[in-house]
Amino acid sequence: MHTVAYLMKRKPGMTKEEFLNLYEEHRDVMVSNARGLVSYTQHPIRKPEETGDTYTTNEYDEYDALSIYTYESPEDSEFSNHLTAISNDSARFIDFESMISLPLNKIQVK
């Protein structure tokens, strides 16, 4: 398995609502086109609450979402990232210059 997370901001000039609509539409593009996609979760970032968000800082306030992708292999991830359908759709709403990519290992605790 190969898992990668992306912390992303919307493109400059785009509203949060526009971003979230395009982000939601991106699900279908990924499911229809990505090779070897085992799981894909979207995590729109919300405002922290006083209870339950103890260690939240404002360091990443400008970010809009975190996506976590798990592929069958690194090759499937690489192949999918270069597909025109996926890259063109992503370019509609993601500010790639500020995106943070995090390669992950998954350790199931419970």
N, CA, C and O of each residue as an XYZ file, in Angstrom:
440
protein
N       0.835     -1.185      0.000
C       0.000      0.000      0.000
C       0.881      1.250      0.000
O       2.012      1.246      0.486
N       0.323      2.305     -0.558
C       1.032      3.585     -0.650
C       0.043      4.690     -0.289
O      -0.956      4.885     -0.981
N       0.326      5.415      0.804
C      -0.592      6.448      1.284
C       0.087      7.817      1.271
O       1.230      7.969      1.700
N      -0.648      8.802      0.768
C      -0.165     10.180      0.706
C      -1.298     11.104      1.137
O      -2.455     10.902      0.769
N      -0.948     12.121      1.922
C      -1.920     13.149      2.312
C      -1.498     14.472      1.692
O      -0.311     14.759      1.544
N      -2.494     15.265      1.335
C      -2.247     16.587      0.763
C      -3.025     17.619      1.563
O      -4.247     17.531      1.687
N      -2.306     18.600      2.107
C      -2.910     19.732      2.797
C      -2.954     20.864      1.780
O      -1.917     21.275      1.258
N      -4.155     21.367      1.499
C      -4.282     22.293      0.371
C      -5.076     23.549      0.686
O      -5.914     23.598      1.587
N      -4.758     24.567     -0.116
C      -5.487     25.839     -0.103
C      -6.214     25.978     -1.429
O      -5.838     25.371     -2.432
N      -7.254     26.783     -1.412
C      -7.962     27.091     -2.657
C      -7.136     28.071     -3.491
O      -6.257     28.762     -2.977
N      -7.437     28.111     -4.772
C      -6.763     29.038     -5.671
C      -7.062     30.476     -5.246
O      -8.158     30.762     -4.763
N      -6.102     31.378     -5.421
C      -6.331     32.784     -5.073
C      -7.561     33.337     -5.794
O      -7.775     33.077     -6.979
N      -8.361     34.101     -5.056
C      -9.568     34.704     -5.615
C     -10.800     33.824     -5.549
O     -11.901     34.281     -5.858
N     -10.638     32.577     -5.155
C     -11.759     31.643     -5.075
C     -12.362     31.688     -3.674
O     -11.632     31.769     -2.686
N     -13.679     31.636     -3.585
C     -14.321     31.606     -2.271
C     -14.224     30.203     -1.689
O     -14.007     29.228     -2.408
N     -14.387     30.122     -0.386
C     -14.381     28.821      0.287
C     -15.510     27.946     -0.263
O     -15.320     26.749     -0.478
N     -16.674     28.538     -0.488
C     -17.817     27.785     -1.012
C     -17.521     27.215     -2.400
O     -17.839     26.059     -2.677
N     -16.916     28.017     -3.264
C     -16.547     27.534     -4.602
C     -15.559     26.379     -4.495
O     -15.692     25.365     -5.179
N     -14.569     26.549     -3.627
C     -13.577     25.498     -3.413
C     -14.242     24.202     -2.966
O     -13.979     23.138     -3.527
N     -15.101     24.291     -1.957
C     -15.736     23.083     -1.421
C     -16.620     22.387     -2.451
O     -16.692     21.158     -2.466
N     -17.291     23.145     -3.305
C     -18.102     22.537     -4.366
C     -17.227     21.773     -5.355
O     -17.552     20.644     -5.723
N     -16.131     22.371     -5.784
C     -15.226     21.701     -6.720
C     -14.516     20.526     -6.059
O     -14.272     19.500     -6.693
N     -14.189     20.683     -4.787
C     -13.555     19.607     -4.009
C     -14.488     18.397     -3.946
O     -14.047     17.260     -4.110
N     -15.759     18.643     -3.712
C     -16.740     17.556     -3.678
C     -16.851     16.882     -5.051
O     -16.900     15.655     -5.132
N     -16.890     17.664     -6.114
C     -16.970     17.109     -7.468
C     -15.742     16.270     -7.811
O     -15.822     15.344     -8.617
N     -14.622     16.595     -7.202
C     -13.365     15.886     -7.484
C     -13.443     14.410     -7.077
O     -12.707     13.581     -7.611
N     -14.314     14.089     -6.153
C     -14.479     12.687     -5.732
C     -14.753     11.791     -6.926
O     -14.117     10.751     -7.095
N     -15.708     12.205     -7.754
C     -16.086     11.396     -8.914
C     -14.931     11.244     -9.893
O     -14.742     10.174    -10.471
N     -14.168     12.298    -10.079
C     -13.021     12.247    -10.993
C     -12.007     11.227    -10.494
O     -11.487     10.428    -11.273
N     -11.726     11.256     -9.201
C     -10.760     10.313     -8.635
C     -11.260      8.875     -8.732
O     -10.532      7.989     -9.180
N     -12.480      8.651     -8.319
C     -13.033      7.292     -8.317
C     -13.109      6.730     -9.737
O     -12.888      5.537     -9.944
N     -13.416      7.576    -10.704
C     -13.567      7.131    -12.090
C     -12.240      6.924    -12.815
O     -12.174      6.141    -13.763
N     -11.189      7.609    -12.387
C      -9.949      7.612    -13.168
C      -8.712      7.039    -12.487
O      -7.845      6.488    -13.165
N      -8.608      7.152    -11.178
C      -7.376      6.748    -10.501
C      -7.169      5.241    -10.582
O      -8.098      4.454    -10.398
N      -5.945      4.868    -10.860
C      -5.595      3.448    -10.939
C      -5.153      2.953     -9.561
O      -4.343      3.598     -8.896
N      -5.681      1.823     -9.143
C      -5.262      1.212     -7.890
C      -5.652      1.979     -6.646
O      -5.022      1.819     -5.601
N      -6.683      2.811     -6.736
C      -7.112      3.601     -5.579
C      -7.867      2.704     -4.604
O      -8.934      2.184     -4.927
N      -7.312      2.529     -3.423
C      -7.910      1.688     -2.387
C      -8.867      2.505     -1.530
O      -9.964      2.050     -1.207
N      -8.447      3.715     -1.162
C      -9.323      4.599     -0.393
C      -8.945      6.049     -0.652
O      -7.803      6.376     -0.978
N      -9.942      6.898     -0.497
C      -9.763      8.341     -0.687
C     -10.708      9.020      0.285
O     -11.924      8.854      0.193
N     -10.151      9.788      1.222
C     -10.990     10.511      2.171
C     -10.714     12.002      2.057
O      -9.572     12.435      1.906
N     -11.788     12.770      2.135
C     -11.703     14.224      2.100
C     -12.012     14.764      3.493
O     -12.943     14.315      4.162
N     -11.214     15.728      3.906
C     -11.372     16.324      5.231
C     -11.362     17.847      5.106
O     -10.314     18.468      5.285
N     -12.507     18.460      4.802
C     -12.549     19.925      4.798
C     -12.194     20.437      6.195
O     -12.654     19.887      7.196
N     -11.393     21.468      6.259
C     -10.948     21.986      7.553
C     -12.001     22.928      8.113
O     -12.494     23.818      7.420
N     -12.334     22.715      9.378
C     -13.350     23.519     10.057
C     -12.675     24.437     11.061
O     -11.485     24.305     11.346
N     -13.445     25.358     11.585
C     -12.956     26.242     12.649
C     -12.820     25.410     13.926
O     -13.686     24.584     14.214
N     -11.742     25.618     14.696
C     -11.595     24.869     15.940
C     -12.644     25.271     16.973
O     -13.100     26.413     17.021
N     -13.004     24.303     17.785
C     -13.939     24.536     18.887
C     -13.145     24.548     20.183
O     -12.036     24.017     20.243
N     -13.711     25.150     21.212
C     -13.005     25.202     22.488
C     -12.827     23.809     23.075
O     -11.777     23.504     23.639
N     -13.828     22.976     22.949
C     -13.763     21.630     23.500
C     -13.360     20.651     22.403
O     -13.963     20.620     21.330
N     -12.343     19.860     22.685
C     -11.958     18.803     21.763
C     -10.858     19.159     20.783
O     -10.304     18.268     20.140
N     -10.530     20.419     20.651
C      -9.481     20.843     19.723
C      -8.318     21.470     20.494
O      -7.801     22.522     20.119
N      -7.923     20.807     21.570
C      -6.945     21.315     22.523
C      -5.652     21.800     21.883
O      -5.161     22.875     22.229
N      -5.094     21.031     20.960
C      -3.773     21.351     20.419
C      -3.820     22.085     19.082
O      -2.800     22.198     18.402
N      -4.981     22.577     18.705
C      -5.122     23.302     17.446
C      -4.428     24.655     17.539
O      -4.582     25.379     18.523
N      -3.664     24.983     16.506
C      -3.023     26.297     16.423
C      -3.588     27.031     15.212
O      -4.301     26.438     14.402
N      -3.280     28.295     15.089
C      -3.743     29.049     13.924
C      -2.713     29.048     12.801
O      -2.851     29.786     11.825
N      -1.688     28.223     12.939
C      -0.603     28.162     11.959
C      -1.089     27.777     10.559
O      -0.504     28.199      9.562
N      -2.145     26.984     10.484
C      -2.636     26.500      9.195
C      -4.041     26.998      8.879
O      -4.768     26.355      8.121
N      -4.431     28.130      9.446
C      -5.775     28.687      9.232
C      -6.107     28.911      7.763
O      -7.266     28.804      7.362
N      -5.107     29.217      6.970
C      -5.363     29.536      5.565
C      -5.595     28.300      4.700
O      -5.930     28.429      3.522
N      -5.423     27.111      5.262
C      -5.648     25.878      4.496
C      -7.122     25.495      4.539
O      -7.826     25.771      5.510
N      -7.568     24.854      3.470
C      -8.990     24.548      3.309
C      -9.344     23.074      3.457
O     -10.470     22.749      3.833
N      -8.402     22.176      3.168
C      -8.754     20.758      3.191
C      -7.509     19.885      3.286
O      -6.400     20.292      2.937
N      -7.739     18.680      3.767
C      -6.733     17.625      3.804
C      -7.341     16.416      3.110
O      -8.434     15.977      3.466
N      -6.639     15.880      2.125
C      -7.095     14.669      1.438
C      -6.091     13.564      1.695
O      -4.882     13.794      1.682
N      -6.599     12.360      1.929
C      -5.731     11.206      2.149
C      -6.073     10.145      1.112
O      -7.216      9.700      1.004
N      -5.057      9.753      0.355
C      -5.207      8.767     -0.713
C      -4.384      7.531     -0.374
O      -3.230      7.645      0.037
N      -4.968      6.362     -0.543
C      -4.221      5.121     -0.426
C      -4.363      4.357     -1.734
O      -5.468      4.093     -2.208
N      -3.220      4.013     -2.298
C      -3.150      3.271     -3.556
C      -2.562      1.889     -3.297
O      -1.935      1.646     -2.265
N      -2.772      1.004     -4.237
C      -2.195     -0.334     -4.130
C      -0.671     -0.284     -4.182
O      -0.005     -1.121     -3.572
N      -0.108      0.695     -4.909
C       1.349      0.776     -5.047
C       1.778      2.221     -5.305
O       0.956      3.055     -5.686
N       3.068      2.520     -5.096
C       3.581      3.846     -5.442
C       3.409      4.138     -6.935
O       3.168      5.279     -7.332
N       3.536      3.106     -7.744
C       3.383      3.277     -9.192
C       1.966      3.710     -9.556
O       1.778      4.528    -10.456
N       0.969      3.163     -8.860
C      -0.418      3.573     -9.107
C      -0.631      5.036     -8.733
O      -1.334      5.762     -9.435
N      -0.032      5.464     -7.640
C      -0.126      6.864     -7.221
C       0.500      7.773     -8.275
O      -0.105      8.761     -8.692
N       1.698      7.436     -8.695
C       2.406      8.239     -9.696
C       1.632      8.288    -11.012
O       1.475      9.355    -11.606
N       1.158      7.147    -11.457
C       0.383      7.069    -12.700
C      -0.860      7.955    -12.612
O      -1.150      8.726    -13.527
N      -1.580      7.839    -11.516
C      -2.826      8.593    -11.342
C      -2.577     10.092    -11.283
O      -3.352     10.875    -11.834
N      -1.498     10.496    -10.615
C      -1.186     11.925    -10.513
C      -0.887     12.561    -11.865
O      -1.026     13.774    -12.025
N      -0.485     11.762    -12.825
C      -0.148     12.294    -14.145
C      -1.275     12.154    -15.158
O      -1.117     12.548    -16.314
N      -2.399     11.603    -14.746
C      -3.537     11.506    -15.662
C      -4.108     12.898    -15.925
O      -4.309     13.680    -14.995
N      -4.362     13.197    -17.176
C      -4.875     14.515    -17.555
C      -6.196     14.829    -16.867
O      -6.400     15.951    -16.405
N      -7.091     13.855    -16.794
C      -8.402     14.096    -16.175
C      -8.248     14.529    -14.723
O      -8.943     15.437    -14.266
N      -7.344     13.887    -14.002
C      -7.148     14.200    -12.585
C      -6.395     15.519    -12.417
O      -6.808     16.370    -11.629
N      -5.306     15.693    -13.142
C      -4.514     16.920    -12.972
C      -5.284     18.163    -13.419
O      -5.196     19.208    -12.775
N      -6.032     18.060    -14.505
C      -6.826     19.212    -14.959
C      -7.933     19.556    -13.972
O      -8.196     20.730    -13.712
N      -8.582     18.533    -13.423
C      -9.643     18.801    -12.457
C      -9.063     19.419    -11.183
O      -9.631     20.367    -10.642
N      -7.953     18.895    -10.711
C      -7.309     19.431     -9.507
C      -6.908     20.885     -9.693
O      -7.027     21.694     -8.773
N      -6.432     21.211    -10.884
C      -5.969     22.571    -11.172
C      -7.099     23.594    -11.152
O      -6.843     24.796    -11.090
N      -8.340     23.131    -11.205
C      -9.473     24.065    -11.158
C      -9.610     24.730     -9.795
O     -10.119     25.848     -9.709
N      -9.163     24.067     -8.725
C      -9.446     24.596     -7.388
C      -8.280     24.577     -6.409
O      -8.357     25.234     -5.371
N      -7.204     23.852     -6.698
C      -6.085     23.734     -5.757
C      -4.970     24.713     -6.111
O      -4.584     24.833     -7.273
N      -4.457     25.412     -5.097
C      -3.271     26.250     -5.246
C      -2.053     25.351     -5.012
O      -1.643     25.137     -3.871
N      -1.486     24.833     -6.088
C      -0.397     23.860     -5.977
C       0.870     24.446     -5.366
O       1.662     23.710     -4.776
N       1.078     25.746     -5.493
C       2.288     26.364     -4.942
C       2.334     26.288     -3.420
O       3.418     26.281     -2.836
N       1.187     26.230     -2.779
C       1.148     26.195     -1.313
C       0.799     24.813     -0.762
O       0.779     24.620      0.454
N       0.526     23.860     -1.637
C       0.101     22.532     -1.182
C       1.252     21.808     -0.480
O       2.404     21.871     -0.911
N       0.913     21.126      0.600
C       1.881     20.330      1.351
C       1.549     18.865      1.118
O       0.413     18.435      1.322
N       2.546     18.105      0.690
C       2.378     16.677      0.436
C       3.069     15.903      1.556
O       4.229     16.159      1.879
N       2.344     14.959      2.140
C       2.867     14.191      3.266
C       2.796     12.697      2.973
O       1.704     12.130      3.007
N       3.920     12.036      2.686
C       3.901     10.587      2.523
C       3.681      9.950      3.901
O       4.340     10.313      4.875
N       2.759      9.007      3.965
C       2.360      8.441      5.256
C       2.556      6.935      5.328
O       2.498      6.229      4.321
N       2.787      6.467      6.544
C       2.671      5.050      6.873
C       1.417      4.913      7.710
O       1.141      5.756      8.563
N       0.663      3.868      7.476
C      -0.553      3.649      8.258
C      -0.285      2.569      9.292
O       0.170      1.471      8.971
N      -0.577      2.907     10.540
C      -0.465      1.959     11.641
C      -1.823      1.915     12.318
O      -2.232      2.875     12.970
N      -2.512      0.811     12.164
C      -3.848      0.668     12.749
C      -3.711      0.414     14.244
O      -3.128     -0.591     14.652
N      -4.238      1.304     15.054
C      -4.151      1.181     16.504
C      -5.398      0.519     17.061
O      -5.309     -0.354     17.925
N      -6.550      0.926     16.576
C      -7.802      0.326     17.050
C      -8.787      0.263     15.926
O      -9.908     -0.209     16.113
